[in-house]
Amino acid sequence: MLINMIRDFLHNTGFAALTIKHGIMLLISFILLYLAIKKEFEPLLLVPIAFGMLLANLPLAGMMAEPVVEIVKNPTTGKLGPQTKELGGLLYYLYQGVKLGIYPPLIFLGVGAMTDFGPLIANPKSILLGAAAQLGIFITFIGAILLGFTGPEAASIGIIGGADGPTALYQTSRLAPHLLGPIAVAAYSYMALVPIIQPPIMKALTTEEERKIVMEQLRPVSKKEKIIFPIMITVLVTLLLPSAGPLVGMLMLGNLLRECGVVERLSKTAQNELMNIVTIFISLTVGATANAEIFLQWGTIKIIILGLVAFSMGTAGGVLFGKIMCKATGGKVNPLIGSAGVSAVPMAARVSQKVGQEANPRNFLLMHAMGPNVAGVIGSAVVAGLLLNLFGG
């Protein structure tokens, strides 16, 4: 009797259901946790993503389990209706904010409240670098079509090249919701791994002399300019591409809260409490979509590879256009700031600063790189709106 009880207990533990695939995914989550904690590679994103991956691949925990619903007859009215027999897992319900497109605009609200658009306003030419860095989106879109993905699927995969997780989630939830898991993991993983992926590309495409270029200080930007800018951009972009309205609108609202000077409490809430809460929810549930059954498939692996190509090409596009601007201005533009044209804010700008200072300790590129970085955020949202319009989002 006791032996049978022990056998039944062991049979019902997660150890009995553990497979090699689960083991591989758990190992990947451990590596990501190591990179986040020991190497400090964007820990605010990577820690919850890796832990969500860990939770999703512990067998029988049911953290992402869907609720069990059956159709029953109401004894009072006699009508048929749904009844929940078994509730879903905790992360399943948190994940609905991703599927319904709620979290991404809220992230944009926080990003807008945290970001100074002054460098972009002071140097409008940097918007060209942000546009050039969207090259990866279109190249990968074509590549995904050639590999057999449909138009909406290819558009969702290509947007990973903007290095903008919220935009990728928002677009995929509308165009290809069945790919939301792998695209979410790819987009957020590459955002978190910006410090690893970008520097080799930046160094390969620039000379040491170009990396040493010290740029002139940007002009001061008035408060009036900073207030008018988000209002003007919201009106122009939303009229041109209504599908981009939710993302661009929330981004600009957050920035207006920051710059107008009369709603400091709302600005601080958007920057801190709201941003932190939504980041936990979105990162944790994105990681939880990487379960072994879905993640370790050839289709998912193709998306991960295409996402890396997209991000790499976006970085390369920004740097190469930076070289063109460097030549056109007689060496006044450091091409490294072009890499910040991808919209991983402010990680990509910090990488430009780091690589520039490695070449020349007198280099202070952060504020110059923030111009293309902010332009990249707006640019990726605009491209997403364009693709949503084209494919019926």
C-alpha angles and dihedrals in degrees: 000000000000091000091053091050091051091047092050091048093051091046090056096050124098090246090070092053096044113121135187089257090055089049092053092051092047089051090051090051090051090052091050091049089051091051091048099045105030100031095029094225101171094313093182088069104024099050096058092038092052093044091049088053088050093052094046092054099050101103120241094008089111095204092151097031115138119234118262110238129182133185112243136170117255106236091212102046099020090227124134117244143155121275125186111234096176129017121234126244123281095252091048090065094043088051091062088078087064096044093048093048095243102122100050096061090045089053088051089052090056093044091052091050091050098045130085108216090191096103091055092047091047092050109028090175088074088074086075089061090051089051093048091053089061087070090097091061094058097041091051091045089058092044092051091051090052090051091057104264118139121248095261091045092049091048090052093048093046094055088068084078090072089065087226112132098187092050091048091051094046094050096042093049087061104036107029111007091167088067095047095107101054094036091050092051093046095047096047095040092054090046089055093045095052091116090058102039103041106050097064091050092047093050094045093055099043135058123234090249091055092049090053094057112124112211126217120256115270120247119258114265119219124233090241091058091050092052096045095046100068092043092049094046092049092053096044098044096042093049090048097041112015091183090065091055099096094052100037092040094054092044092053094042089056091050092047090052087054098046106035092071098214102087103050093150092055091045092052091047092052091047097045125012099028094040093048094047095048091044090056093048097045097042094045094049093042089056090047091060089067096085119157096248093058103027099053096060129108092241091055092045089053089054091050091050093045089049091055090049090049094050093045093049091048090054091046092049092054094047094047092051087047088058090052090051089047091056093042093053096044095253099315095121122069105220091216091078088066090072088065089065088094108090102242095127122230098345096076092049090051090052090053089052093048096048091045093052091049088061096039123011089205091061116111105177101152098100092040090051092049089068095063089036093058090041088054092055091052091041096053090049090050092049090048089052090049092051091045090053092048096049099038100258 
